[in-house]
Amino acid sequence: MNSRSTVDSLFGAMQSDTFDATQCPVRNILDRIGDKWTSLVLVALADRPHRFSELQRAAPDISKRMLTQTLRQLERDGLITRQVFPTKPPAVQYQLSPLGVSVLEPLGHLIDWANRSYDQILSARAEYDSANPASALPVNA
């Protein structure tokens, strides 16, 4: 199925009287993938497994608590696996599962699009904000 027919199919489903937005798989998954830290963790794990401290160094502005929460959510969703080694203290390693590997291609397309479109988006935001100063949002929003 090509991307246009996928969009048409989703749009058609959204127009139906039985569509439940809270049960929408696209919305549900995009909530996770669009999370502030998820894509960064997935990309960090793309090359090889990492220990917790390596992941934290890859994203130095993430707190230990938030990294732990993100890793648990990704493990719960089946996108990563967690392996504990019986050492003292126990060593823990995270790696992408086959399902996690499968998200790298569409995530890569999104990252590529964001990189290509970033300047245009910033320009559009600046234009909007100058025309609507009372509703201006922070730069990173």
C-alpha positions as CSV (number, residue, x, y, z in Angstrom):
1,M,0.0,0.0,0.0
2,N,1.5,3.4,-0.9
3,S,1.5,6.3,1.4
4,R,-1.3,8.1,-0.4
5,S,-3.7,5.2,-0.1
6,T,-2.7,4.7,3.5
7,V,-3.6,8.3,4.2
8,D,-6.8,8.0,2.3
9,S,-7.7,4.8,4.2
10,L,-7.0,6.5,7.6
11,F,-9.0,9.6,6.6
12,G,-11.9,7.4,5.5
13,A,-11.8,5.5,8.8
14,M,-11.8,8.9,10.7
15,Q,-14.9,9.9,8.9
16,S,-16.9,6.8,9.9
17,D,-19.4,7.0,12.7
18,T,-17.6,4.1,14.5
19,F,-14.2,5.7,14.6
20,D,-12.8,6.0,18.1
21,A,-9.9,8.4,18.2
22,T,-8.7,7.0,21.6
23,Q,-8.3,3.6,20.0
24,C,-6.5,4.9,16.8
25,P,-3.3,2.9,16.3
26,V,-1.6,5.7,14.4
27,R,-2.4,8.2,17.2
28,N,-1.3,5.8,19.8
29,I,2.0,4.9,18.2
30,L,2.8,8.5,17.2
31,D,2.3,9.6,20.8
32,R,5.1,7.3,21.8
33,I,7.4,7.9,18.8
34,G,6.7,11.7,19.0
35,D,7.7,11.7,22.7
36,K,10.6,14.1,23.4
37,W,13.1,11.3,24.1
38,T,11.9,8.2,22.3
39,S,13.3,8.9,18.9
40,L,16.7,9.9,20.3
41,V,16.9,6.6,22.3
42,L,15.9,4.6,19.2
43,V,18.5,6.3,17.0
44,A,21.2,5.8,19.7
45,L,20.4,2.1,19.8
46,A,20.4,1.8,16.0
47,D,24.1,0.9,15.7
48,R,24.5,-1.4,18.7
49,P,23.3,-2.3,22.2
50,H,24.1,0.3,24.9
51,R,24.2,0.4,28.6
52,F,22.2,2.9,30.6
53,S,25.2,5.2,31.1
54,E,26.0,5.2,27.4
55,L,22.4,6.2,26.6
56,Q,22.6,9.0,29.1
57,R,25.8,10.3,27.6
58,A,24.1,10.2,24.2
59,A,21.4,12.5,25.6
60,P,23.1,14.5,28.4
61,D,20.0,16.7,29.0
62,I,17.8,13.7,29.9
63,S,17.4,13.0,33.6
64,K,18.0,9.4,34.9
65,R,14.3,9.2,35.9
66,M,13.1,10.2,32.4
67,L,15.6,7.9,30.7
68,T,14.4,5.0,32.9
69,Q,10.8,5.8,32.1
70,T,11.4,6.1,28.4
71,L,13.3,2.7,28.4
72,R,10.5,1.0,30.3
73,Q,7.9,2.4,27.9
74,L,9.9,1.2,24.8
75,E,10.4,-2.2,26.4
76,R,6.7,-2.4,27.2
77,D,5.9,-1.6,23.6
78,G,8.3,-4.3,22.4
79,L,10.6,-1.8,20.6
80,I,13.7,-2.6,22.8
81,T,14.9,-5.5,24.9
82,R,16.7,-5.3,28.2
83,Q,19.3,-7.9,29.1
84,V,20.7,-8.2,32.7
85,F,24.1,-9.7,33.1
86,P,24.9,-11.4,36.4
87,T,27.8,-9.3,37.5
88,K,28.3,-7.3,40.7
89,P,26.7,-4.8,40.3
90,P,24.4,-6.2,37.6
91,A,25.1,-4.8,34.2
92,V,22.1,-4.0,32.0
93,Q,22.2,-3.6,28.3
94,Y,19.5,-2.3,26.0
95,Q,19.1,-3.1,22.3
96,L,16.5,-2.7,19.6
97,S,14.1,-5.6,19.1
98,P,13.2,-6.7,15.6
99,L,10.1,-4.4,15.9
100,G,12.4,-1.6,17.0
101,V,14.6,-2.1,14.0
102,S,11.5,-1.9,11.8
103,V,10.7,1.6,13.0
104,L,14.1,2.9,12.0
105,E,13.1,3.3,8.3
106,P,10.0,5.4,8.8
107,L,11.7,7.3,11.6
108,G,14.6,8.0,9.3
109,H,12.2,9.4,6.7
110,L,10.7,11.7,9.4
111,I,14.2,12.8,10.6
112,D,15.2,13.5,7.0
113,W,12.0,15.5,6.3
114,A,12.5,17.5,9.6
115,N,16.1,18.3,8.7
116,R,15.1,19.4,5.1
117,S,12.1,21.4,6.4
118,Y,13.4,23.0,9.5
119,D,14.4,26.3,8.0
120,Q,11.1,26.6,6.2
121,I,9.2,25.8,9.5
122,L,11.2,28.3,11.5
123,S,10.5,30.9,8.8
124,A,6.8,30.1,8.9
125,R,6.8,30.4,12.7
126,A,8.5,33.7,12.6
127,E,6.1,35.1,10.0
128,Y,3.1,33.8,12.0
129,D,4.5,35.2,15.3
130,S,5.2,38.6,13.8
131,A,1.6,38.7,12.5
132,N,0.2,37.4,15.8
133,P,2.4,38.7,18.6
134,A,-0.1,38.0,21.3
135,S,-0.1,34.3,20.4
136,A,3.6,33.8,19.9
137,L,5.0,30.5,21.3
138,P,8.5,29.8,22.6
139,V,11.0,29.2,19.8
140,N,11.2,25.4,20.4
141,A,7.5,24.8,20.5
